[in-house]
Structure formats: structure tokens, C-alpha cells
Amino acid sequence: MAEAGLLSLGDIVHMTSFVSRATLIAAVAASVFAFAPTGTASASVAAVADPGGTTSEIGARIRWGATGFEASVYDANGLNQNPTLNPGGSPVWQLNQAYGFEVRFTQATGELQLSVDFNRGGSFGAGEVISRSSFAAPGLVSYAGIDFSYLSISGNEGGSTARSTLSNLLINGTSLPSITPNGALVDQFYSGVAGDIVITGDITFLNSGTSQERPAYDFRFRSGGPTPVPEPATLALLGMGLLGLGAARLRRRR
């Protein structure tokens, strides 16, 4: 045993070994619990760069729809767009008018719902809401209980002279920047979208769309991508706490 107030080399090695093992175990446990597949609270939503390696599972679309529907819900196929919204009016969309929308995923049931306020009445009424909870390959048949890794919102005006903007964007209550394609394809990714997901905002068409059905906005719920890891600051705090526990344990042994 070292003299009072001093640590022997053996004590230091023992304490370091104890803290290292405890830090590793706690870090792994924290990672597992923080990113459990279901039933976890969603982290703060944040706009991120394309993480790569993600797969589009299900989605919703709002578009100019010159020759067909104006809104749809679809599965991993992307071409299997059903059901759709095709309200009357020529054109359906009035230029320079903001149309409110809501995309909602309910984790408990796996239902994906899309609502568009076509008549700009301030609510979603008859002919303005579609939903789907049964899907098809290559994705899952049901997404009940599923947590998505990422969400992407794309605005596509590629090859079109039409212009539009998506403003007042909220994802699970978090305010995020507007999306303005400006004649191109813009694809923005978001993290922190586990559990129930509610997306709201306004879409405004600034000039007439084209026969290419653009502008079009897609809301895609994605799986895969990089495995999230605890932030360095979190691990640093965890390590400091465990170091204190190790020191206290060593004092009790002495």
C-alpha cells in the first residue's frame, strides 16, 4: 500500500484499467440505448449533408401535375404512386399563392398521410387528404414500429422553366430553412427523425409548371446510412464521471 496521499504504480495501473473498461462498456451501452430501433424519443431534427448509403423506403409527392395528379403517396418502388390527389381546377394551382401541406408518419400504425390545402381554406377537408399503411416490395409491407434513419426533401425543377419555393418548413416542430430549387434538383437531408414524424410548410408556384410535371417536391423516409455514434463531448463527460467513480473506489480500497 502506498503512503497516505500517494498512489503506487500498481494503484494507478489498476485504476486506469478499471476506468478504461468502464468507459468502454458505458460508451457502448449509451450508443445502443441512444439509437434503439423502436420506442425511442426522437433527437433534435437537423439539416445534414447527404450521409450516403441510404435507401428510400416510402414517400409523398406534391407536384405541378400538368397532365395528371397533384399529390401522391408511394412505396420503395417510387413509381407505385397510390393513392393520389387530383382536384378539379384548370390550373389547380394559382400562381404566387401559398398552399399549406402536411406529411405525417405515425410509427405505431406505420401510416403515411399527405394533406394539401388546395382551396387555401386553412384546414384539410374532403379531397385534400390521402393515406397509406400497406406497402409493397422492394420495401416492407408494413412500417409499423419502424424508426427511419433520415428524411430527405427534394425540390425538382430540372429542365423546367417553372419556379417555386417551399417555405415555413417545420419538421417535428423544428423550424428549418426554405427550399428553393431555382431551376435545378435540390436534395436536402435531415437527421433526428426517429419515431413519429410531422412535416408542415407552404409551397408556392411562382410561374407555370411544365409537361415534365415540374416543379415537384418529394418527401422520402430513408433507412440505412452511417451508424450514429455518441458525440465527443458526451463521451468526454462520461469519461470524467467514470474517472471520479474510479478514484472513489480506490480510496475505499485504501
C-alpha positions as CSV (number, residue, x, y, z in Angstrom):
1,M,0.0,0.0,0.0
2,A,1.4,3.4,-0.9
3,E,1.9,6.1,1.7
4,A,-1.1,8.4,2.5
5,G,-1.7,10.9,-0.2
6,L,0.4,9.0,-2.8
7,L,-0.6,6.4,-5.3
8,S,1.7,3.4,-6.1
9,L,2.3,2.4,-9.7
10,G,0.1,-0.7,-9.2
11,D,-2.7,1.5,-7.9
12,I,-2.5,3.8,-11.0
13,V,-2.4,0.8,-13.4
14,H,-5.4,-0.8,-11.6
15,M,-7.4,2.4,-11.6
16,T,-6.6,3.1,-15.3
17,S,-7.6,-0.4,-16.3
18,F,-10.8,-0.1,-14.3
19,V,-11.7,3.3,-15.8
20,S,-10.9,2.2,-19.4
21,R,-13.1,-0.9,-19.1
22,A,-15.9,1.0,-17.5
23,T,-15.7,3.8,-20.1
24,L,-15.8,1.4,-23.0
25,I,-18.7,-0.5,-21.5
26,A,-20.7,2.6,-20.7
27,A,-19.9,4.2,-24.1
28,V,-21.2,1.1,-25.9
29,A,-24.3,0.9,-23.7
30,A,-25.0,4.6,-24.3
31,S,-24.7,4.1,-28.0
32,V,-27.1,1.1,-28.0
33,F,-29.7,2.8,-25.9
34,A,-29.5,6.1,-27.8
35,F,-30.2,4.5,-31.1
36,A,-32.5,1.6,-30.2
37,P,-34.7,0.7,-33.2
38,T,-38.1,1.4,-31.8
39,G,-39.8,3.2,-28.9
40,T,-37.1,5.9,-28.5
41,A,-37.6,9.6,-28.2
42,S,-36.5,11.5,-31.4
43,A,-33.4,13.6,-31.2
44,S,-33.4,17.2,-32.4
45,V,-34.1,17.4,-36.1
46,A,-31.2,19.0,-38.1
47,A,-30.3,19.6,-41.7
48,V,-27.3,17.5,-42.7
49,A,-25.2,16.7,-45.8
50,D,-26.2,13.6,-47.8
51,P,-24.9,10.8,-45.5
52,G,-24.6,8.3,-48.4
53,G,-25.8,4.7,-48.3
54,T,-29.4,5.4,-47.5
55,T,-32.4,3.7,-49.1
56,S,-35.7,5.4,-49.9
57,E,-38.4,3.4,-48.2
58,I,-41.7,5.3,-48.6
59,G,-42.5,8.8,-49.6
60,A,-45.0,11.5,-50.6
61,R,-45.0,13.9,-53.6
62,I,-46.5,17.3,-54.4
63,R,-46.1,18.5,-58.0
64,W,-47.4,20.8,-60.6
65,G,-49.3,17.9,-62.3
66,A,-50.0,19.4,-65.7
67,T,-51.3,16.1,-67.1
68,G,-52.2,14.1,-64.0
69,F,-52.4,14.1,-60.2
70,E,-51.1,16.9,-58.0
71,A,-50.1,14.8,-54.9
72,S,-49.4,11.1,-54.1
73,V,-48.1,8.6,-51.6
74,Y,-45.7,5.9,-52.8
75,D,-43.6,2.9,-51.6
76,A,-40.0,2.0,-52.2
77,N,-40.7,1.4,-55.9
78,G,-41.2,5.1,-56.4
79,L,-43.4,4.5,-59.4
80,N,-46.2,2.9,-57.5
81,Q,-47.8,6.2,-56.6
82,N,-51.1,5.3,-54.9
83,P,-53.4,6.8,-53.7
84,T,-53.3,10.2,-55.5
85,L,-55.0,13.6,-55.2
86,N,-56.3,15.1,-58.4
87,P,-58.6,18.0,-57.5
88,G,-60.6,20.0,-60.1
89,G,-59.5,23.3,-61.5
90,S,-57.5,24.5,-64.5
91,P,-55.0,25.1,-63.3
92,V,-55.3,23.6,-59.9
93,W,-52.5,25.8,-58.5
94,Q,-52.9,29.6,-58.5
95,L,-49.6,31.4,-59.0
96,N,-48.0,33.2,-56.2
97,Q,-50.3,31.7,-53.6
98,A,-49.0,29.7,-50.7
99,Y,-50.5,26.2,-50.3
100,G,-50.2,24.6,-46.9
101,F,-49.3,20.9,-46.6
102,E,-48.7,18.3,-44.0
103,V,-46.8,15.0,-44.3
104,R,-47.3,12.7,-41.3
105,F,-45.8,9.3,-40.4
106,T,-47.4,7.5,-37.4
107,Q,-44.9,4.9,-36.1
108,A,-47.4,2.9,-34.1
109,T,-49.5,2.1,-37.2
110,G,-47.0,2.6,-40.0
111,E,-49.4,5.0,-41.7
112,L,-48.1,7.7,-44.1
113,Q,-50.5,10.6,-44.6
114,L,-50.3,13.5,-47.0
115,S,-52.6,16.6,-46.8
116,V,-52.7,19.6,-49.1
117,D,-54.9,22.7,-48.5
118,F,-55.8,23.1,-52.2
119,N,-58.6,25.6,-51.5
120,R,-56.4,27.6,-49.1
121,G,-59.2,27.4,-46.5
122,G,-56.8,27.0,-43.6
123,S,-57.6,23.3,-43.0
124,F,-57.6,19.9,-44.7
125,G,-61.0,18.9,-45.9
126,A,-62.6,16.5,-48.4
127,G,-60.4,15.7,-51.4
128,E,-57.3,17.1,-49.6
129,V,-56.1,14.1,-47.6
130,I,-54.7,10.7,-48.6
131,S,-53.0,8.0,-46.6
132,R,-51.5,4.5,-46.9
133,S,-50.3,1.9,-44.4
134,S,-49.8,-1.1,-46.6
135,F,-46.8,-1.1,-49.0
136,A,-45.0,-3.4,-51.3
137,A,-41.6,-4.8,-52.3
138,P,-38.8,-3.9,-52.7
139,G,-39.5,-2.3,-49.3
140,L,-41.5,-3.6,-46.3
141,V,-45.2,-4.4,-46.4
142,S,-45.7,-2.6,-43.1
143,Y,-43.6,0.1,-41.4
144,A,-45.4,-0.1,-38.1
145,G,-42.8,0.2,-35.3
146,I,-40.1,1.3,-37.6
147,D,-37.6,4.1,-37.0
148,F,-36.2,5.9,-40.0
149,S,-32.6,7.0,-40.1
150,Y,-33.0,10.1,-42.3
151,L,-35.6,12.1,-44.1
152,S,-34.9,13.8,-47.4
153,I,-36.9,16.6,-49.1
154,S,-36.2,17.3,-52.8
155,G,-37.4,20.1,-55.0
156,N,-37.0,19.4,-58.7
157,E,-37.2,22.0,-61.4
158,G,-34.5,20.4,-63.6
159,G,-35.2,21.0,-67.3
160,S,-38.1,23.3,-66.5
161,T,-38.6,27.0,-66.7
162,A,-41.0,26.8,-63.8
163,R,-40.0,28.2,-60.4
164,S,-41.3,27.6,-56.9
165,T,-40.4,27.6,-53.2
166,L,-41.1,25.6,-50.1
167,S,-41.3,27.9,-47.1
168,N,-42.2,27.9,-43.4
169,L,-40.8,24.4,-43.1
170,L,-41.3,22.6,-39.8
171,I,-40.2,19.0,-39.0
172,N,-41.5,17.8,-35.6
173,G,-41.7,21.4,-34.6
174,T,-38.2,22.4,-35.6
175,S,-38.1,25.4,-38.0
176,L,-35.8,24.8,-40.9
177,P,-34.6,26.9,-43.9
178,S,-36.8,27.2,-47.1
179,I,-36.0,25.1,-50.1
180,T,-35.8,26.9,-53.5
181,P,-34.7,24.7,-56.4
182,N,-34.1,27.7,-58.8
183,G,-34.3,25.6,-61.9
184,A,-32.3,22.6,-60.6
185,L,-32.7,19.5,-58.4
186,V,-32.2,20.2,-54.7
187,D,-32.0,17.3,-52.3
188,Q,-31.8,18.2,-48.5
189,F,-31.3,15.5,-45.8
190,Y,-32.4,15.7,-42.2
191,S,-31.4,13.6,-39.1
192,G,-33.1,13.1,-35.8
193,V,-36.3,11.8,-37.4
194,A,-37.0,8.6,-35.4
195,G,-40.5,7.9,-34.2
196,D,-43.5,9.9,-35.3
197,I,-42.7,12.5,-38.0
198,V,-44.7,15.5,-38.9
199,I,-43.7,17.8,-41.7
200,T,-45.5,21.1,-42.4
201,G,-44.9,24.0,-44.7
202,D,-46.1,26.0,-47.7
203,I,-45.5,25.5,-51.4
204,T,-45.7,28.5,-53.7
205,F,-45.6,28.2,-57.5
206,L,-44.1,31.4,-59.0
207,N,-44.8,30.6,-62.6
208,S,-46.5,27.9,-64.6
209,G,-45.1,24.4,-64.5
210,T,-44.3,22.2,-67.5
211,S,-45.3,19.0,-69.1
212,Q,-42.5,17.3,-67.2
213,E,-44.7,17.6,-64.1
214,R,-42.3,20.0,-62.5
215,P,-41.9,21.7,-60.1
216,A,-42.1,18.6,-57.9
217,Y,-41.4,18.1,-54.2
218,D,-40.7,14.7,-52.7
219,F,-40.6,13.7,-49.0
220,R,-38.7,10.5,-48.7
221,F,-38.3,8.4,-45.5
222,R,-34.9,6.7,-45.5
223,S,-33.2,3.7,-43.9
224,G,-29.5,2.8,-43.7
225,G,-26.6,5.2,-43.9
226,P,-23.8,5.7,-41.4
227,T,-24.3,4.3,-37.9
228,P,-24.8,7.2,-35.5
229,V,-22.1,7.5,-32.7
230,P,-22.1,9.4,-29.5
231,E,-20.8,13.0,-29.8
232,P,-17.3,13.5,-28.5
233,A,-18.5,16.0,-25.8
234,T,-20.8,13.3,-24.4
235,L,-18.1,10.7,-24.2
236,A,-15.7,13.2,-22.5
237,L,-18.3,13.9,-19.8
238,L,-18.9,10.2,-19.4
239,G,-15.2,9.6,-19.1
240,M,-14.8,12.3,-16.4
241,G,-17.6,10.9,-14.4
242,L,-16.2,7.4,-14.5
243,L,-12.8,8.7,-13.6
244,G,-14.3,10.1,-10.4
245,L,-16.0,6.8,-9.6
246,G,-12.7,5.0,-10.1
247,A,-10.9,7.4,-7.8
248,A,-13.6,7.0,-5.1
249,R,-13.4,3.2,-5.4
250,L,-9.6,3.3,-5.0
251,R,-9.9,5.4,-1.8
252,R,-12.4,2.9,-0.3
253,R,-9.9,0.1,-1.0
254,R,-7.1,2.0,0.8
